Amino acid sequence: MQRLVTFLPILIVFAFPLLYFGGHSGNAVTSIAGIMVLFLGMMGPSMKRIK
Amino acid sequence: MSFDIVQWFAAVIPILILLVLMLYYRWGGDEASSVGLLVSILVAYFVFGGGYDMIALAVAKGMWYSLSIILVVFPALIIYEVSRESGAFLVIRAGMQQFTPNKVLQVLAVGWIFDGFLQGITGFGVPVVVCAPLLIGMGVKPLTAVIITLLGQAWGNTFGTLGLAWDGLVSQVDLTNPAIFNSTILWTTSMLGVVNLLVGLIIAGLAGGYSGIKRNAITVILLGLLQGFGQIGLALVNPMLCNFIVASISLVLIFMIGKLNYYRQPVELYDPLEESTVKESTNSNAMNIQQAFIPYIFLIVLAVVVLLSDTIKNYLGQWKFSVAFAGKSTALGFVTHDYPTYAPLAPLIHSGAFLLLAAVIGYLCYTRWGYIRVGGLQRIMKNSIAKTVPSAIAVVGLIAMSKVMDDTGQTVVLAQGVAAVTGGFYPILSPFIGLLGTFMTASNLSSNILFGSFQQQIAQMMQIDKAPLLAAQTVGGAIGSIISPSKILLGTTAVGMLGHEGEVIGKLISGALLLCAVFGSIIYLSYQLRW
């Protein structure tokens, strides 16, 4: 769990190309995937609170 | 000016939720920002008709913009960790006794004057991340250190960073008439002068209590007047350098003041940090004060040499990275522009580059002089990364939230609602619009770009002089920098109390709002009395 929380923020980096290219191409699936990956990456601090 | 009441309430929800989570539930910025971003996305989609593609691009813009802030946080934390590992903070604390044994004046020198000096040249949160740890090293409690540095940098937010935020305002409005230009400068600098004077007295109070204000009132008033009137006069001649020049003169003056007999008597802080928590490192044998300040001296030299020399600045600034963003529109018809080069990042003249180079030089010097023990580099990098990550998450969340709100028209609806409801009383609330912009974006420059032309439109609609409203915009923005969560995060990260942002906002928000209300009322009166 601790390791997961530590590495989750790396996902934020991967969210950027999904958001950028999804947004430009008008692709809803890629755009939503980008937003979800971003939130997954940002969940570390909240997971610590839940734990 | 018409507006939709449902849209207005919807637009205010993300900000309200952010404030409630941070102020009432005491959530940290890293947690609250995710919820704020999520709510702003939902409002953008369901109320403002923003498509997935538009929202995705807005979030991507926020992430790109956040990069320049994160590039300041990380190297600033490296400087902090290098100084802590080497024991430099203990030496600085002892060395400040040579400057003056009066600790209130020490705090004023670092938290007010040096903080303002750094704002004058670098900005972008550098004063907060650099000065807050220094203040702790001098015995100030972490929360107080963050509050002092936020206050100290506020007045330099318009003409600091070599006049960047002022340039942003000028780029958005028509100030070609010299009389209106000068009038806007006079209104802006006068109000900022008052902010500076008040801040100086508050910092004296935070450091020394009531007696701190009483004993230092003359010094603070004289320096405050010098800075205030100096900026008023110089801004009319050179808005780019006015803040930097008066801040530099003040820096020299306060060190001269410290030599006066009046300040040779030891005076303790009103509520000091306990000794045991200061002595984190004991490796400070034989280090002198000049060595302890090495990273900071290099930081100042690098920033001044590079940013004040057009030749060097232009040469190093030619390498830029940027991304292009296509324009989009919401279902309600709110349009964003095409950006062929959005928020270009010039790494070699970025504040982060100066901080990183200063940190590397500091590390190499301390290692060579034997002040950093074996394994020091690993500890420095591990601690710096561990502190940067949660701070970066919060910055990404907050800036992305502000971009979603900007791009889908939520921020403009908020401002239009205020203008529509207040009608002829709008000037009273005009500084709050600037404050809102900086609160959201952590940048007076962004606030001026966002709302500068809006304030001008209101002035034209009301057929009143636009100079006071434009001044209210950027002064409100400067005051907003005190309570901007993204900027507060820099401070709480630097002093190792991430998650306490709500506490800081709670202590500062009423004062910031009151000051905006006072300035707004003065501007309203000026219209009524035809000053």
Chai-1 contact restraints between the chains, C-beta under 6 A:
chainA,res_idxA,chainB,res_idxB,connection_type,confidence,min_distance_angstrom,max_distance_angstrom,comment,restraint_id
A,P9,B,V389,contact,1.0,0.0,6.0,A-B,restraint_1
A,F16,B,M63,contact,1.0,0.0,6.0,A-B,restraint_2
A,L19,B,A56,contact,1.0,0.0,6.0,A-B,restraint_3
A,L19,B,V59,contact,1.0,0.0,6.0,A-B,restraint_4
A,L19,B,A60,contact,1.0,0.0,6.0,A-B,restraint_5
A,Y20,B,A60,contact,1.0,0.0,6.0,A-B,restraint_6
A,G22,B,A56,contact,1.0,0.0,6.0,A-B,restraint_7
A,G23,B,D53,contact,1.0,0.0,6.0,A-B,restraint_8
A,G23,B,A56,contact,1.0,0.0,6.0,A-B,restraint_9
A,G23,B,L57,contact,1.0,0.0,6.0,A-B,restraint_10
A,H24,B,A326,contact,1.0,0.0,6.0,A-B,restraint_11
A,G26,B,D53,contact,1.0,0.0,6.0,A-B,restraint_12
A,A28,B,Y52,contact,1.0,0.0,6.0,A-B,restraint_13
A,S31,B,Y52,contact,1.0,0.0,6.0,A-B,restraint_14
A,S31,B,D53,contact,1.0,0.0,6.0,A-B,restraint_15
A,S31,B,A56,contact,1.0,0.0,6.0,A-B,restraint_16
A,I32,B,Y52,contact,1.0,0.0,6.0,A-B,restraint_17
A,G34,B,A56,contact,1.0,0.0,6.0,A-B,restraint_18
A,M42,B,S34,contact,1.0,0.0,6.0,A-B,restraint_19
A,M42,B,I393,contact,1.0,0.0,6.0,A-B,restraint_20
A,M42,B,G397,contact,1.0,0.0,6.0,A-B,restraint_21
A,P45,B,D30,contact,1.0,0.0,6.0,A-B,restraint_22
A,P45,B,E31,contact,1.0,0.0,6.0,A-B,restraint_23
A,P45,B,P390,contact,1.0,0.0,6.0,A-B,restraint_24
A,S46,B,E31,contact,1.0,0.0,6.0,A-B,restraint_25
